[in-house]
Amino acid sequence: MKLVKKVYKGETVSGYFAYLNQLQNVSNARCTAVTVGDFASIDHVEEALKVISSICISETVKAINNSKGSKKQIANETMALEIVKMSELHIKVMTFLIFRDHIKDFADINLQGHMTNCCALMGLTWL
């Protein structure tokens, strides 16, 4: 939530969290995939995961800001399920990005290809 607050203040975040910089523009995102191969490509899967997570984060933050009550009550009662869903989606994006980033560490080029397919498949199951 701290990074999301920074983004809403106009600051930028970097690294694996850079996708949060697009929170305010996520509603304008449009799918560019046309073929089956496009939909299954690892780049498209990554973008789809980021968009889903960003939409959930954006909606949850708006709902939290519009909620009445103490911070504790909002976090533990009013918005608890939404916060858990938002967290789960964010963790899925982080897992995907870290997995994809570390595929290049494998020395065997064939293994890199298999791991890329596994990463894309993992991401597809989360969509």
Chimera marker file (.cmm) of the C-alpha trace (Angstrom):
<marker_set name="trace">
<marker id="1" x="0.000" y="0.000" z="0.000" r="1" g="1" b="0" radius="0.5"/>
<marker id="2" x="2.928" y="2.335" z="0.623" r="1" g="1" b="0" radius="0.5"/>
<marker id="3" x="4.087" y="2.028" z="-2.980" r="1" g="1" b="0" radius="0.5"/>
<marker id="4" x="0.558" y="2.558" z="-4.257" r="1" g="1" b="0" radius="0.5"/>
<marker id="5" x="0.313" y="5.760" z="-2.214" r="1" g="1" b="0" radius="0.5"/>
<marker id="6" x="3.607" y="6.920" z="-3.742" r="1" g="1" b="0" radius="0.5"/>
<marker id="7" x="2.282" y="6.267" z="-7.240" r="1" g="1" b="0" radius="0.5"/>
<marker id="8" x="-0.915" y="8.210" z="-6.534" r="1" g="1" b="0" radius="0.5"/>
<marker id="9" x="1.238" y="11.108" z="-5.308" r="1" g="1" b="0" radius="0.5"/>
<marker id="10" x="3.050" y="11.171" z="-8.658" r="1" g="1" b="0" radius="0.5"/>
<marker id="11" x="6.229" y="9.384" z="-7.634" r="1" g="1" b="0" radius="0.5"/>
<marker id="12" x="7.513" y="6.444" z="-9.660" r="1" g="1" b="0" radius="0.5"/>
<marker id="13" x="8.490" y="3.029" z="-8.391" r="1" g="1" b="0" radius="0.5"/>
<marker id="14" x="11.011" y="0.742" z="-10.029" r="1" g="1" b="0" radius="0.5"/>
<marker id="15" x="12.024" y="-2.892" z="-10.293" r="1" g="1" b="0" radius="0.5"/>
<marker id="16" x="9.374" y="-5.556" z="-10.102" r="1" g="1" b="0" radius="0.5"/>
<marker id="17" x="6.927" y="-2.951" z="-8.806" r="1" g="1" b="0" radius="0.5"/>
<marker id="18" x="7.207" y="-0.715" z="-11.887" r="1" g="1" b="0" radius="0.5"/>
<marker id="19" x="3.879" y="-2.007" z="-13.206" r="1" g="1" b="0" radius="0.5"/>
<marker id="20" x="2.205" y="-0.030" z="-10.406" r="1" g="1" b="0" radius="0.5"/>
<marker id="21" x="3.206" y="3.198" z="-12.186" r="1" g="1" b="0" radius="0.5"/>
<marker id="22" x="0.374" y="2.542" z="-14.643" r="1" g="1" b="0" radius="0.5"/>
<marker id="23" x="-2.404" y="2.330" z="-12.044" r="1" g="1" b="0" radius="0.5"/>
<marker id="24" x="-4.139" y="5.484" z="-13.222" r="1" g="1" b="0" radius="0.5"/>
<marker id="25" x="-4.011" y="4.431" z="-16.896" r="1" g="1" b="0" radius="0.5"/>
<marker id="26" x="-5.011" y="0.803" z="-16.493" r="1" g="1" b="0" radius="0.5"/>
<marker id="27" x="-8.629" y="1.431" z="-17.472" r="1" g="1" b="0" radius="0.5"/>
<marker id="28" x="-7.392" y="2.408" z="-20.943" r="1" g="1" b="0" radius="0.5"/>
<marker id="29" x="-5.558" y="-0.896" z="-21.501" r="1" g="1" b="0" radius="0.5"/>
<marker id="30" x="-6.731" y="-2.861" z="-24.522" r="1" g="1" b="0" radius="0.5"/>
<marker id="31" x="-5.823" y="-6.371" z="-25.575" r="1" g="1" b="0" radius="0.5"/>
<marker id="32" x="-3.644" y="-6.479" z="-28.687" r="1" g="1" b="0" radius="0.5"/>
<marker id="33" x="-3.671" y="-10.264" z="-29.132" r="1" g="1" b="0" radius="0.5"/>
<marker id="34" x="-5.256" y="-11.581" z="-32.308" r="1" g="1" b="0" radius="0.5"/>
<marker id="35" x="-4.117" y="-15.178" z="-32.739" r="1" g="1" b="0" radius="0.5"/>
<marker id="36" x="-3.972" y="-18.095" z="-30.322" r="1" g="1" b="0" radius="0.5"/>
<marker id="37" x="-0.194" y="-17.742" z="-30.286" r="1" g="1" b="0" radius="0.5"/>
<marker id="38" x="-0.526" y="-14.105" z="-29.282" r="1" g="1" b="0" radius="0.5"/>
<marker id="39" x="-2.739" y="-15.013" z="-26.334" r="1" g="1" b="0" radius="0.5"/>
<marker id="40" x="-0.313" y="-17.706" z="-25.152" r="1" g="1" b="0" radius="0.5"/>
<marker id="41" x="2.845" y="-15.629" z="-25.544" r="1" g="1" b="0" radius="0.5"/>
<marker id="42" x="4.689" y="-14.958" z="-22.315" r="1" g="1" b="0" radius="0.5"/>
<marker id="43" x="4.699" y="-11.204" z="-22.959" r="1" g="1" b="0" radius="0.5"/>
<marker id="44" x="0.933" y="-11.126" z="-23.343" r="1" g="1" b="0" radius="0.5"/>
<marker id="45" x="0.438" y="-13.294" z="-20.239" r="1" g="1" b="0" radius="0.5"/>
<marker id="46" x="2.655" y="-10.913" z="-18.258" r="1" g="1" b="0" radius="0.5"/>
<marker id="47" x="0.712" y="-7.890" z="-19.461" r="1" g="1" b="0" radius="0.5"/>
<marker id="48" x="-2.632" y="-9.546" z="-18.674" r="1" g="1" b="0" radius="0.5"/>
<marker id="49" x="-1.526" y="-10.418" z="-15.133" r="1" g="1" b="0" radius="0.5"/>
<marker id="50" x="-0.311" y="-6.861" z="-14.581" r="1" g="1" b="0" radius="0.5"/>
<marker id="51" x="-3.588" y="-5.380" z="-15.839" r="1" g="1" b="0" radius="0.5"/>
<marker id="52" x="-5.753" y="-7.674" z="-13.705" r="1" g="1" b="0" radius="0.5"/>
<marker id="53" x="-3.686" y="-6.909" z="-10.619" r="1" g="1" b="0" radius="0.5"/>
<marker id="54" x="-3.637" y="-3.176" z="-11.355" r="1" g="1" b="0" radius="0.5"/>
<marker id="55" x="-7.407" y="-3.024" z="-11.799" r="1" g="1" b="0" radius="0.5"/>
<marker id="56" x="-7.954" y="-4.866" z="-8.525" r="1" g="1" b="0" radius="0.5"/>
<marker id="57" x="-5.476" y="-2.623" z="-6.693" r="1" g="1" b="0" radius="0.5"/>
<marker id="58" x="-7.032" y="0.528" z="-8.146" r="1" g="1" b="0" radius="0.5"/>
<marker id="59" x="-10.585" y="-0.524" z="-7.267" r="1" g="1" b="0" radius="0.5"/>
<marker id="60" x="-9.599" y="-1.647" z="-3.768" r="1" g="1" b="0" radius="0.5"/>
<marker id="61" x="-7.740" y="1.588" z="-3.025" r="1" g="1" b="0" radius="0.5"/>
<marker id="62" x="-10.746" y="3.628" z="-4.202" r="1" g="1" b="0" radius="0.5"/>
<marker id="63" x="-13.070" y="1.562" z="-2.017" r="1" g="1" b="0" radius="0.5"/>
<marker id="64" x="-10.752" y="1.921" z="0.985" r="1" g="1" b="0" radius="0.5"/>
<marker id="65" x="-10.588" y="5.683" z="0.487" r="1" g="1" b="0" radius="0.5"/>
<marker id="66" x="-14.400" y="5.874" z="0.338" r="1" g="1" b="0" radius="0.5"/>
<marker id="67" x="-14.900" y="3.656" z="3.408" r="1" g="1" b="0" radius="0.5"/>
<marker id="68" x="-15.868" y="5.071" z="6.725" r="1" g="1" b="0" radius="0.5"/>
<marker id="69" x="-14.375" y="3.889" z="9.982" r="1" g="1" b="0" radius="0.5"/>
<marker id="70" x="-10.979" y="3.471" z="11.559" r="1" g="1" b="0" radius="0.5"/>
<marker id="71" x="-8.024" y="2.087" z="9.600" r="1" g="1" b="0" radius="0.5"/>
<marker id="72" x="-8.164" y="-1.064" z="11.707" r="1" g="1" b="0" radius="0.5"/>
<marker id="73" x="-11.880" y="-1.550" z="11.083" r="1" g="1" b="0" radius="0.5"/>
<marker id="74" x="-11.475" y="-0.980" z="7.341" r="1" g="1" b="0" radius="0.5"/>
<marker id="75" x="-8.540" y="-3.396" z="7.080" r="1" g="1" b="0" radius="0.5"/>
<marker id="76" x="-9.971" y="-6.130" z="9.305" r="1" g="1" b="0" radius="0.5"/>
<marker id="77" x="-13.699" y="-5.952" z="8.601" r="1" g="1" b="0" radius="0.5"/>
<marker id="78" x="-14.990" y="-3.702" z="5.859" r="1" g="1" b="0" radius="0.5"/>
<marker id="79" x="-12.394" y="-4.374" z="3.157" r="1" g="1" b="0" radius="0.5"/>
<marker id="80" x="-10.676" y="-7.528" z="4.421" r="1" g="1" b="0" radius="0.5"/>
<marker id="81" x="-11.715" y="-9.813" z="1.545" r="1" g="1" b="0" radius="0.5"/>
<marker id="82" x="-10.871" y="-7.223" z="-1.094" r="1" g="1" b="0" radius="0.5"/>
<marker id="83" x="-7.443" y="-6.625" z="0.476" r="1" g="1" b="0" radius="0.5"/>
<marker id="84" x="-6.728" y="-10.366" z="0.478" r="1" g="1" b="0" radius="0.5"/>
<marker id="85" x="-7.777" y="-10.683" z="-3.182" r="1" g="1" b="0" radius="0.5"/>
<marker id="86" x="-5.633" y="-7.669" z="-4.098" r="1" g="1" b="0" radius="0.5"/>
<marker id="87" x="-2.664" y="-9.144" z="-2.229" r="1" g="1" b="0" radius="0.5"/>
<marker id="88" x="-3.054" y="-12.537" z="-3.890" r="1" g="1" b="0" radius="0.5"/>
<marker id="89" x="-3.104" y="-11.003" z="-7.370" r="1" g="1" b="0" radius="0.5"/>
<marker id="90" x="-0.083" y="-8.859" z="-6.588" r="1" g="1" b="0" radius="0.5"/>
<marker id="91" x="1.849" y="-11.886" z="-5.283" r="1" g="1" b="0" radius="0.5"/>
<marker id="92" x="0.982" y="-13.793" z="-8.456" r="1" g="1" b="0" radius="0.5"/>
<marker id="93" x="2.419" y="-10.957" z="-10.558" r="1" g="1" b="0" radius="0.5"/>
<marker id="94" x="5.544" y="-10.820" z="-8.404" r="1" g="1" b="0" radius="0.5"/>
<marker id="95" x="6.001" y="-14.605" z="-8.615" r="1" g="1" b="0" radius="0.5"/>
<marker id="96" x="5.578" y="-14.529" z="-12.386" r="1" g="1" b="0" radius="0.5"/>
<marker id="97" x="8.020" y="-11.639" z="-12.847" r="1" g="1" b="0" radius="0.5"/>
<marker id="98" x="10.687" y="-13.176" z="-10.605" r="1" g="1" b="0" radius="0.5"/>
<marker id="99" x="10.290" y="-16.589" z="-12.246" r="1" g="1" b="0" radius="0.5"/>
<marker id="100" x="10.550" y="-15.059" z="-15.714" r="1" g="1" b="0" radius="0.5"/>
<marker id="101" x="13.523" y="-12.946" z="-14.727" r="1" g="1" b="0" radius="0.5"/>
<marker id="102" x="15.478" y="-15.942" z="-13.417" r="1" g="1" b="0" radius="0.5"/>
<marker id="103" x="14.894" y="-18.165" z="-16.450" r="1" g="1" b="0" radius="0.5"/>
<marker id="104" x="17.933" y="-16.580" z="-18.119" r="1" g="1" b="0" radius="0.5"/>
<marker id="105" x="20.104" y="-17.917" z="-15.271" r="1" g="1" b="0" radius="0.5"/>
<marker id="106" x="19.810" y="-21.465" z="-16.628" r="1" g="1" b="0" radius="0.5"/>
<marker id="107" x="22.839" y="-22.399" z="-18.715" r="1" g="1" b="0" radius="0.5"/>
<marker id="108" x="21.017" y="-24.868" z="-20.967" r="1" g="1" b="0" radius="0.5"/>
<marker id="109" x="19.131" y="-23.065" z="-23.757" r="1" g="1" b="0" radius="0.5"/>
<marker id="110" x="16.675" y="-25.976" z="-24.056" r="1" g="1" b="0" radius="0.5"/>
<marker id="111" x="15.903" y="-25.765" z="-20.365" r="1" g="1" b="0" radius="0.5"/>
<marker id="112" x="15.331" y="-22.029" z="-20.744" r="1" g="1" b="0" radius="0.5"/>
<marker id="113" x="12.721" y="-22.775" z="-23.397" r="1" g="1" b="0" radius="0.5"/>
<marker id="114" x="10.973" y="-25.323" z="-21.198" r="1" g="1" b="0" radius="0.5"/>
<marker id="115" x="11.027" y="-22.983" z="-18.211" r="1" g="1" b="0" radius="0.5"/>
<marker id="116" x="9.626" y="-20.172" z="-20.366" r="1" g="1" b="0" radius="0.5"/>
<marker id="117" x="6.748" y="-22.462" z="-21.351" r="1" g="1" b="0" radius="0.5"/>
<marker id="118" x="6.206" y="-23.400" z="-17.686" r="1" g="1" b="0" radius="0.5"/>
<marker id="119" x="6.183" y="-19.738" z="-16.697" r="1" g="1" b="0" radius="0.5"/>
<marker id="120" x="3.661" y="-18.879" z="-19.420" r="1" g="1" b="0" radius="0.5"/>
<marker id="121" x="1.496" y="-21.845" z="-18.432" r="1" g="1" b="0" radius="0.5"/>
<marker id="122" x="1.618" y="-20.829" z="-14.779" r="1" g="1" b="0" radius="0.5"/>
<marker id="123" x="0.535" y="-17.313" z="-15.731" r="1" g="1" b="0" radius="0.5"/>
<marker id="124" x="-2.255" y="-18.604" z="-17.974" r="1" g="1" b="0" radius="0.5"/>
<marker id="125" x="-3.681" y="-20.701" z="-15.137" r="1" g="1" b="0" radius="0.5"/>
<marker id="126" x="-3.825" y="-17.571" z="-12.981" r="1" g="1" b="0" radius="0.5"/>
<marker id="127" x="-5.796" y="-15.555" z="-15.531" r="1" g="1" b="0" radius="0.5"/>
<link id1="1" id2="2" r="1" g="1" b="0" radius="0.2"/>
<link id1="2" id2="3" r="1" g="1" b="0" radius="0.2"/>
<link id1="3" id2="4" r="1" g="1" b="0" radius="0.2"/>
<link id1="4" id2="5" r="1" g="1" b="0" radius="0.2"/>
<link id1="5" id2="6" r="1" g="1" b="0" radius="0.2"/>
<link id1="6" id2="7" r="1" g="1" b="0" radius="0.2"/>
<link id1="7" id2="8" r="1" g="1" b="0" radius="0.2"/>
<link id1="8" id2="9" r="1" g="1" b="0" radius="0.2"/>
<link id1="9" id2="10" r="1" g="1" b="0" radius="0.2"/>
<link id1="10" id2="11" r="1" g="1" b="0" radius="0.2"/>
<link id1="11" id2="12" r="1" g="1" b="0" radius="0.2"/>
<link id1="12" id2="13" r="1" g="1" b="0" radius="0.2"/>
<link id1="13" id2="14" r="1" g="1" b="0" radius="0.2"/>
<link id1="14" id2="15" r="1" g="1" b="0" radius="0.2"/>
<link id1="15" id2="16" r="1" g="1" b="0" radius="0.2"/>
<link id1="16" id2="17" r="1" g="1" b="0" radius="0.2"/>
<link id1="17" id2="18" r="1" g="1" b="0" radius="0.2"/>
<link id1="18" id2="19" r="1" g="1" b="0" radius="0.2"/>
<link id1="19" id2="20" r="1" g="1" b="0" radius="0.2"/>
<link id1="20" id2="21" r="1" g="1" b="0" radius="0.2"/>
<link id1="21" id2="22" r="1" g="1" b="0" radius="0.2"/>
<link id1="22" id2="23" r="1" g="1" b="0" radius="0.2"/>
<link id1="23" id2="24" r="1" g="1" b="0" radius="0.2"/>
<link id1="24" id2="25" r="1" g="1" b="0" radius="0.2"/>
<link id1="25" id2="26" r="1" g="1" b="0" radius="0.2"/>
<link id1="26" id2="27" r="1" g="1" b="0" radius="0.2"/>
<link id1="27" id2="28" r="1" g="1" b="0" radius="0.2"/>
<link id1="28" id2="29" r="1" g="1" b="0" radius="0.2"/>
<link id1="29" id2="30" r="1" g="1" b="0" radius="0.2"/>
<link id1="30" id2="31" r="1" g="1" b="0" radius="0.2"/>
<link id1="31" id2="32" r="1" g="1" b="0" radius="0.2"/>
<link id1="32" id2="33" r="1" g="1" b="0" radius="0.2"/>
<link id1="33" id2="34" r="1" g="1" b="0" radius="0.2"/>
<link id1="34" id2="35" r="1" g="1" b="0" radius="0.2"/>
<link id1="35" id2="36" r="1" g="1" b="0" radius="0.2"/>
<link id1="36" id2="37" r="1" g="1" b="0" radius="0.2"/>
<link id1="37" id2="38" r="1" g="1" b="0" radius="0.2"/>
<link id1="38" id2="39" r="1" g="1" b="0" radius="0.2"/>
<link id1="39" id2="40" r="1" g="1" b="0" radius="0.2"/>
<link id1="40" id2="41" r="1" g="1" b="0" radius="0.2"/>
<link id1="41" id2="42" r="1" g="1" b="0" radius="0.2"/>
<link id1="42" id2="43" r="1" g="1" b="0" radius="0.2"/>
<link id1="43" id2="44" r="1" g="1" b="0" radius="0.2"/>
<link id1="44" id2="45" r="1" g="1" b="0" radius="0.2"/>
<link id1="45" id2="46" r="1" g="1" b="0" radius="0.2"/>
<link id1="46" id2="47" r="1" g="1" b="0" radius="0.2"/>
<link id1="47" id2="48" r="1" g="1" b="0" radius="0.2"/>
<link id1="48" id2="49" r="1" g="1" b="0" radius="0.2"/>
<link id1="49" id2="50" r="1" g="1" b="0" radius="0.2"/>
<link id1="50" id2="51" r="1" g="1" b="0" radius="0.2"/>
<link id1="51" id2="52" r="1" g="1" b="0" radius="0.2"/>
<link id1="52" id2="53" r="1" g="1" b="0" radius="0.2"/>
<link id1="53" id2="54" r="1" g="1" b="0" radius="0.2"/>
<link id1="54" id2="55" r="1" g="1" b="0" radius="0.2"/>
<link id1="55" id2="56" r="1" g="1" b="0" radius="0.2"/>
<link id1="56" id2="57" r="1" g="1" b="0" radius="0.2"/>
<link id1="57" id2="58" r="1" g="1" b="0" radius="0.2"/>
<link id1="58" id2="59" r="1" g="1" b="0" radius="0.2"/>
<link id1="59" id2="60" r="1" g="1" b="0" radius="0.2"/>
<link id1="60" id2="61" r="1" g="1" b="0" radius="0.2"/>
<link id1="61" id2="62" r="1" g="1" b="0" radius="0.2"/>
<link id1="62" id2="63" r="1" g="1" b="0" radius="0.2"/>
<link id1="63" id2="64" r="1" g="1" b="0" radius="0.2"/>
<link id1="64" id2="65" r="1" g="1" b="0" radius="0.2"/>
<link id1="65" id2="66" r="1" g="1" b="0" radius="0.2"/>
<link id1="66" id2="67" r="1" g="1" b="0" radius="0.2"/>
<link id1="67" id2="68" r="1" g="1" b="0" radius="0.2"/>
<link id1="68" id2="69" r="1" g="1" b="0" radius="0.2"/>
<link id1="69" id2="70" r="1" g="1" b="0" radius="0.2"/>
<link id1="70" id2="71" r="1" g="1" b="0" radius="0.2"/>
<link id1="71" id2="72" r="1" g="1" b="0" radius="0.2"/>
<link id1="72" id2="73" r="1" g="1" b="0" radius="0.2"/>
<link id1="73" id2="74" r="1" g="1" b="0" radius="0.2"/>
<link id1="74" id2="75" r="1" g="1" b="0" radius="0.2"/>
<link id1="75" id2="76" r="1" g="1" b="0" radius="0.2"/>
<link id1="76" id2="77" r="1" g="1" b="0" radius="0.2"/>
<link id1="77" id2="78" r="1" g="1" b="0" radius="0.2"/>
<link id1="78" id2="79" r="1" g="1" b="0" radius="0.2"/>
<link id1="79" id2="80" r="1" g="1" b="0" radius="0.2"/>
<link id1="80" id2="81" r="1" g="1" b="0" radius="0.2"/>
<link id1="81" id2="82" r="1" g="1" b="0" radius="0.2"/>
<link id1="82" id2="83" r="1" g="1" b="0" radius="0.2"/>
<link id1="83" id2="84" r="1" g="1" b="0" radius="0.2"/>
<link id1="84" id2="85" r="1" g="1" b="0" radius="0.2"/>
<link id1="85" id2="86" r="1" g="1" b="0" radius="0.2"/>
<link id1="86" id2="87" r="1" g="1" b="0" radius="0.2"/>
<link id1="87" id2="88" r="1" g="1" b="0" radius="0.2"/>
<link id1="88" id2="89" r="1" g="1" b="0" radius="0.2"/>
<link id1="89" id2="90" r="1" g="1" b="0" radius="0.2"/>
<link id1="90" id2="91" r="1" g="1" b="0" radius="0.2"/>
<link id1="91" id2="92" r="1" g="1" b="0" radius="0.2"/>
<link id1="92" id2="93" r="1" g="1" b="0" radius="0.2"/>
<link id1="93" id2="94" r="1" g="1" b="0" radius="0.2"/>
<link id1="94" id2="95" r="1" g="1" b="0" radius="0.2"/>
<link id1="95" id2="96" r="1" g="1" b="0" radius="0.2"/>
<link id1="96" id2="97" r="1" g="1" b="0" radius="0.2"/>
<link id1="97" id2="98" r="1" g="1" b="0" radius="0.2"/>
<link id1="98" id2="99" r="1" g="1" b="0" radius="0.2"/>
<link id1="99" id2="100" r="1" g="1" b="0" radius="0.2"/>
<link id1="100" id2="101" r="1" g="1" b="0" radius="0.2"/>
<link id1="101" id2="102" r="1" g="1" b="0" radius="0.2"/>
<link id1="102" id2="103" r="1" g="1" b="0" radius="0.2"/>
<link id1="103" id2="104" r="1" g="1" b="0" radius="0.2"/>
<link id1="104" id2="105" r="1" g="1" b="0" radius="0.2"/>
<link id1="105" id2="106" r="1" g="1" b="0" radius="0.2"/>
<link id1="106" id2="107" r="1" g="1" b="0" radius="0.2"/>
<link id1="107" id2="108" r="1" g="1" b="0" radius="0.2"/>
<link id1="108" id2="109" r="1" g="1" b="0" radius="0.2"/>
<link id1="109" id2="110" r="1" g="1" b="0" radius="0.2"/>
<link id1="110" id2="111" r="1" g="1" b="0" radius="0.2"/>
<link id1="111" id2="112" r="1" g="1" b="0" radius="0.2"/>
<link id1="112" id2="113" r="1" g="1" b="0" radius="0.2"/>
<link id1="113" id2="114" r="1" g="1" b="0" radius="0.2"/>
<link id1="114" id2="115" r="1" g="1" b="0" radius="0.2"/>
<link id1="115" id2="116" r="1" g="1" b="0" radius="0.2"/>
<link id1="116" id2="117" r="1" g="1" b="0" radius="0.2"/>
<link id1="117" id2="118" r="1" g="1" b="0" radius="0.2"/>
<link id1="118" id2="119" r="1" g="1" b="0" radius="0.2"/>
<link id1="119" id2="120" r="1" g="1" b="0" radius="0.2"/>
<link id1="120" id2="121" r="1" g="1" b="0" radius="0.2"/>
<link id1="121" id2="122" r="1" g="1" b="0" radius="0.2"/>
<link id1="122" id2="123" r="1" g="1" b="0" radius="0.2"/>
<link id1="123" id2="124" r="1" g="1" b="0" radius="0.2"/>
<link id1="124" id2="125" r="1" g="1" b="0" radius="0.2"/>
<link id1="125" id2="126" r="1" g="1" b="0" radius="0.2"/>
<link id1="126" id2="127" r="1" g="1" b="0" radius="0.2"/>
</marker_set>
